[in-house]
Amino acid sequence: MKERQRNPRVLMYSHDTFGLGHLRRCRAIAHALVQDHRGMMVLIISGSQIAGAFDYRSRVDFVKIPSVIKLRNGEYTSLSEHIDLRDTIEMRRSIIRHTAESFRPDIFIVDKEPMGLRGEIEDTLAYLKTQGTTLVLGLRDVMDAPHLLQAEWARNDVMTKIDRLFDHVWVYGPPDFYDPLTGLDVPPGLRARMDFTGFLQRSANADLGSENRPDGDYILVTTGGGGDGADLVNCVISAYEQDAGLTDRALIVLGPYMSSEMRAEFRQRGARQPLLEVIDFDMRMEELIEGARAVVGMGGYNTYCEILSFDKPALIVPRTEPREEQLLRATRAAELGMIRMLLPEEATNPVTMAAALKALPRMARPSEGWADLRMEGLQTISSLVGEYLHGKSESESVALKQAAT
């Protein structure tokens, strides 16, 4: 009983093989939890190469596991060419298990990958379940096309494992936007344990700010991590190169995972256009989006939440392979009148892209398109965590009284 009187502990897992979305989502949740729950400690397990470049609030920390890169064809490879992928996964698995045993979390939140990369957290989940840890799976509003997700999960019987291991499933979106498990055979008991939290609101820190934020009006072009963002950047620069009628300034953020060769090429082309400014990356993207007149992006979850949080007109050019997540999210948002979508093959036409960029600043804001837009996700998660911890305390009090009698 003394052990449970310590400050509550939350462990989070973010596999982080491609882009920054998973880590940034975990970080936003962690910051909200320590803000709302006195004395709580949150530890994030992350495979991100740049996890240490972000700032973290007091009582939030991270454990870095060896990085694995997801290639554009969907395959994985070790960051270090001298280490076999199987050896890297085994190292990650060992660090994750040891961290869980040492940290002894009250709650374990798994981001997106139910069993982790190549099943690396499955034994940790089984261990923590025996320790009474509350196990939570957090899913994006959109995971992938149902037939692709079904095939991926069926190979390793993932749905059965989710049903057996996880106490709760959170969906980081509202139920009337999209159901990430639509079209899948979901056990009724698992459905009953699902909570739609709403979108995760982001906020800017006026005290910190961004040194890259331009003075005056600008359109922000962001590719997230940038690993698959070269096509979008090329489309935007090409539009400016071929249409002198574009008069809005644009700040293009390439992303830390874009290849050095592509970054060099885009910086050179951008330097020849007086209305364009091209930078590699900024850790304070919230401040850049807050200051922008409008946003051009690919429609990943975090960029989408930032667009909604700051209510910015947005043009989305989604990635369509190997996953259809961004395409499904952008299609639904466009149906609701929240954003405008161009398919990648449409955006490659400089005339089409230039016309969309000209119209962008005068487009409706997301809240004008969907009157039911809500951004209560972080508050909902904080309340759910409070309920779980309260339930643990009550059950342990009953156990203590029973032991005493």
C-alpha positions in Angstrom: 0.0 0.0 0.0 2.9 2.4 0.6 3.9 2.0 -3.0 0.5 3.4 -4.2 0.8 6.4 -2.0 3.7 7.8 -4.1 3.0 10.3 -6.8 1.2 8.8 -9.8 3.3 7.7 -12.8 2.4 7.5 -16.4 4.6 5.7 -19.0 4.0 6.5 -22.7 5.3 4.6 -25.7 6.0 6.3 -29.1 7.6 4.0 -31.7 8.6 7.0 -34.0 10.0 5.6 -37.2 8.8 8.2 -39.7 8.0 11.8 -39.0 7.4 13.6 -35.7 3.7 13.0 -35.2 3.8 10.3 -32.5 6.3 12.1 -30.3 4.6 15.4 -30.6 1.2 13.9 -29.8 2.7 12.1 -26.7 4.4 15.3 -25.6 1.2 17.3 -25.8 -0.7 14.7 -23.7 2.2 14.5 -21.2 2.3 18.3 -20.7 -1.5 18.4 -20.2 -1.3 15.6 -17.6 1.4 17.1 -15.4 -0.4 20.5 -15.6 -3.7 19.0 -14.4 -2.4 16.4 -11.9 -0.3 17.5 -9.0 2.9 15.5 -8.5 2.3 13.3 -11.5 5.4 12.1 -13.4 5.3 11.2 -17.1 8.0 9.2 -18.9 8.0 8.9 -22.7 9.7 6.0 -24.5 10.6 7.3 -27.9 12.5 6.1 -31.0 12.7 9.6 -32.5 16.1 10.7 -33.6 15.5 14.2 -32.3 13.6 13.5 -29.1 16.1 15.5 -27.2 15.7 18.6 -29.3 12.3 19.4 -27.8 11.7 21.1 -24.5 9.7 19.3 -21.8 7.8 20.6 -18.8 8.9 19.7 -15.3 8.0 16.1 -14.4 8.1 15.1 -18.1 11.1 13.2 -19.4 11.9 10.7 -22.1 13.9 7.5 -22.6 15.5 7.2 -26.1 15.5 3.8 -27.7 17.6 3.0 -30.8 16.1 4.6 -33.9 14.5 2.7 -36.8 13.6 4.3 -40.1 10.5 3.6 -42.0 11.2 3.8 -45.8 8.7 5.3 -48.2 7.7 1.7 -49.4 6.7 0.9 -45.8 9.7 -1.3 -45.0 11.9 -0.6 -41.9 15.7 -0.4 -41.5 18.0 0.4 -38.6 19.3 4.0 -38.4 22.8 2.6 -38.1 23.8 0.6 -41.2 26.2 -1.5 -39.1 23.4 -3.0 -36.9 20.9 -5.6 -38.1 17.3 -4.6 -37.8 16.5 -7.7 -35.7 19.3 -6.8 -33.3 18.0 -3.2 -33.1 14.5 -4.4 -32.3 15.8 -6.7 -29.6 17.7 -3.8 -28.0 14.6 -1.7 -28.1 12.5 -4.5 -26.6 15.0 -4.9 -23.7 15.1 -1.2 -22.9 11.3 -0.9 -23.0 10.9 -3.8 -20.6 13.6 -2.7 -18.2 12.2 0.9 -18.2 8.7 -0.4 -17.3 10.0 -2.6 -14.5 12.1 0.3 -13.1 9.5 3.0 -13.5 6.5 1.0 -12.3 3.8 3.0 -14.0 0.2 3.3 -12.8 -0.9 3.9 -16.4 0.8 2.8 -19.7 -0.3 4.7 -22.8 0.6 3.2 -26.1 0.5 5.5 -29.2 -1.0 4.0 -32.4 1.0 0.7 -32.6 -0.9 -1.7 -30.3 2.0 -4.2 -29.9 4.7 -1.8 -30.8 7.1 -2.0 -33.7 7.5 -5.6 -34.8 5.7 -6.6 -31.5 8.4 -5.1 -29.3 6.1 -4.1 -26.4 3.9 -7.2 -26.3 5.8 -8.9 -23.4 5.9 -5.5 -21.6 2.2 -5.2 -21.9 1.7 -8.7 -20.5 4.1 -8.0 -17.6 2.4 -4.7 -16.7 -1.0 -6.3 -16.7 0.2 -8.7 -14.0 1.3 -5.6 -12.0 -2.1 -3.9 -12.1 -1.1 -1.2 -14.5 -3.9 0.4 -16.4 -3.2 -0.2 -20.1 -4.4 2.3 -22.7 -4.1 2.2 -26.5 -4.4 5.7 -28.1 -5.4 5.7 -31.8 -5.5 8.6 -34.3 -8.8 9.7 -35.6 -7.9 7.9 -38.8 -5.5 4.9 -38.9 -5.7 3.7 -42.5 -8.1 2.4 -45.1 -10.1 -0.4 -43.5 -8.9 -3.1 -45.9 -5.2 -2.1 -45.4 -5.6 -1.9 -41.6 -7.5 -5.2 -41.5 -4.8 -7.0 -43.5 -2.0 -5.5 -41.4 -3.6 -6.5 -38.0 -4.8 -9.9 -39.2 -1.2 -11.1 -39.8 -0.4 -11.0 -36.1 -3.9 -11.4 -34.7 -3.6 -7.8 -33.3 -7.4 -7.2 -32.6 -7.5 -10.3 -30.4 -4.4 -9.1 -28.5 -5.9 -5.6 -28.1 -9.1 -7.1 -26.6 -7.1 -9.3 -24.2 -4.5 -6.8 -23.0 -5.8 -3.2 -23.1 -8.2 -1.9 -20.5 -9.1 1.2 -22.5 -8.9 2.5 -26.1 -8.8 6.2 -26.8 -9.6 7.7 -30.2 -8.0 11.2 -30.6 -11.0 12.7 -32.4 -14.8 13.1 -32.2 -17.1 10.2 -33.1 -18.9 12.2 -35.8 -15.6 12.9 -37.7 -14.3 9.4 -38.3 -14.1 6.0 -36.6 -10.6 4.5 -37.0 -11.9 1.0 -36.6 -14.7 1.3 -39.1 -15.0 -1.7 -41.4 -13.1 -4.0 -38.9 -14.5 -6.8 -36.9 -14.3 -5.3 -33.4 -15.3 -7.5 -30.4 -18.3 -5.9 -28.6 -16.4 -5.8 -25.3 -13.6 -3.8 -26.9 -16.1 -1.4 -28.4 -17.5 -0.8 -24.9 -14.0 0.2 -23.7 -13.5 2.8 -26.4 -13.6 6.6 -25.7 -13.6 9.3 -28.4 -11.7 12.1 -26.7 -12.0 14.8 -29.4 -9.1 16.5 -31.2 -6.0 17.4 -29.2 -5.8 21.2 -28.9 -2.4 22.9 -29.3 -1.4 26.2 -28.0 1.4 28.7 -28.6 3.8 30.0 -26.0 3.9 33.7 -26.3 6.9 33.9 -23.9 9.1 31.7 -26.0 8.0 32.5 -29.6 9.9 31.5 -32.7 12.9 33.4 -34.2 11.8 32.2 -37.6 8.3 33.9 -37.5 8.2 36.5 -40.2 6.9 40.0 -39.7 3.7 40.7 -41.4 1.4 38.3 -43.2 2.6 35.0 -44.6 1.3 31.6 -45.7 3.0 28.7 -43.9 3.9 25.6 -45.8 4.7 22.6 -43.6 5.6 19.0 -44.4 5.8 17.8 -40.8 8.9 15.6 -40.4 9.6 16.2 -44.1 10.6 12.6 -44.9 7.9 12.4 -47.6 7.4 16.2 -48.1 9.6 16.9 -51.1 6.7 16.6 -53.6 4.6 19.2 -51.8 7.5 21.7 -51.5 8.3 21.2 -55.1 4.7 22.0 -56.1 4.6 25.2 -54.1 7.9 26.5 -55.3 7.0 25.6 -58.9 3.8 27.6 -58.6 5.8 30.7 -57.5 8.3 30.2 -60.2 5.7 30.1 -63.0 3.1 32.5 -61.8 4.1 36.1 -61.2 0.6 36.8 -60.0 1.3 35.1 -56.7 1.7 38.0 -54.3 1.5 36.4 -50.8 4.7 35.7 -48.9 5.3 32.1 -47.9 7.4 30.5 -45.3 8.3 26.9 -46.2 9.4 24.6 -43.4 11.1 21.6 -44.9 11.3 19.2 -41.9 14.3 17.5 -40.2 13.9 14.2 -42.0 14.0 15.6 -45.6 17.2 14.5 -47.3 20.1 17.0 -47.3 20.2 17.0 -51.1 16.6 18.0 -51.4 16.9 20.6 -48.6 19.9 22.2 -50.5 18.0 22.3 -53.8 14.8 23.9 -52.3 16.8 26.5 -50.4 18.6 27.5 -53.7 15.3 27.7 -55.6 13.6 29.5 -52.8 16.4 32.1 -52.6 15.6 33.1 -56.2 12.0 33.9 -55.3 11.6 37.2 -53.3 8.3 36.1 -51.8 9.6 32.8 -50.5 11.6 32.0 -47.3 12.8 28.4 -46.8 14.0 27.0 -43.5 14.9 23.5 -42.4 12.8 23.2 -39.3 11.5 25.0 -36.2 10.7 23.2 -32.9 8.0 25.8 -32.2 5.7 25.1 -35.0 2.7 26.1 -33.0 4.0 29.7 -32.9 4.5 29.7 -36.7 1.0 28.4 -37.4 -0.5 30.8 -34.9 1.1 33.7 -36.8 0.3 32.5 -40.3 -2.5 33.9 -42.5 -3.2 30.4 -43.8 -1.5 26.9 -44.0 -0.5 24.5 -46.7 0.2 21.0 -45.5 -0.1 17.2 -46.1 -2.7 16.6 -43.5 -0.9 14.5 -40.9 -2.7 14.4 -37.5 -0.6 16.9 -35.7 -0.6 19.5 -38.5 -4.3 19.0 -38.8 -4.9 19.6 -35.0 -2.7 22.7 -35.2 -4.8 24.0 -38.1 -8.0 23.4 -36.2 -6.6 24.8 -32.9 -5.6 28.1 -34.5 -8.6 28.1 -36.9 -6.5 28.7 -40.0 -7.7 28.4 -43.7 -5.9 25.4 -45.0 -4.9 23.7 -48.3 -4.2 20.0 -47.9 -2.3 17.9 -50.4 -2.4 14.4 -48.7 0.0 11.5 -49.0 -1.8 8.6 -50.6 0.7 5.8 -50.2 1.7 3.5 -48.6 -1.0 4.6 -46.1 -4.3 6.3 -47.0 -4.6 8.0 -43.6 -4.0 11.5 -44.8 -6.2 11.1 -47.8 -9.1 9.8 -45.7 -8.7 12.6 -43.1 -8.5 15.3 -45.8 -11.4 13.9 -47.7 -13.6 14.0 -44.6 -12.5 17.4 -43.6 -13.2 18.7 -47.1 -16.7 17.2 -47.1 -17.4 19.1 -43.9 -16.1 22.4 -45.5 -13.2 22.7 -43.1 -10.3 22.7 -45.6 -9.7 22.5 -49.3 -8.0 19.4 -50.7 -5.9 18.9 -53.8 -4.8 15.4 -54.8 -1.1 15.1 -55.4 -1.6 14.7 -59.2 -3.6 17.9 -59.2 -1.0 19.8 -57.2 1.8 19.0 -59.6 0.1 21.3 -62.2 1.6 24.7 -61.4 -1.5 26.5 -62.8 -3.8 24.6 -60.5 -1.5 25.0 -57.5 -1.1 28.7 -58.0 -4.8 29.2 -58.3 -5.3 27.3 -55.0 -2.6 29.4 -53.3 -4.2 32.6 -54.4 -7.6 31.6 -53.1 -6.3 30.2 -49.8 -6.1 33.3 -47.6 -9.7 34.2 -48.4 -11.1 30.7 -47.7 -13.4 30.0 -44.8 -11.8 29.0 -41.5 -12.4 25.4 -40.3 -14.9 26.5 -37.6 -16.9 28.3 -40.3 -17.1 25.0 -42.3 -18.0 22.7 -39.3 -20.0 24.5 -36.6 -19.6 21.4 -34.3 -15.8 21.6 -34.3 -14.6 20.8 -30.8 -11.0 20.7 -29.4 -11.5 19.1 -26.0 -9.2 16.1 -26.3 -6.6 17.0 -23.8 -9.2 17.9 -21.2 -11.0 14.6 -21.8 -7.8 12.6 -21.5 -6.9 14.3 -18.2 -10.3 13.6 -16.8 -10.1 9.9 -17.9 -6.7 9.6 -16.2 -8.1 11.1 -13.0 -10.9 8.5 -13.1 -8.5 5.6 -13.6 -6.3 6.7 -10.7 -9.3 7.3 -8.4 -10.6 3.9 -9.3 -7.2 2.3 -8.4 -7.2 4.2 -5.0 -10.7 3.0 -4.2 -10.0 -0.6 -5.1 -6.8 -0.6 -3.0 -8.6 0.8 0.0 -11.1 -2.0 -0.2 -8.3 -4.5 -0.5 -6.5 -3.0 2.5 -9.7 -3.2 4.7 -10.3 -6.8 3.6 -6.7 -7.7 4.5 -7.1 -6.0 7.9 -10.2 -8.1 8.8 
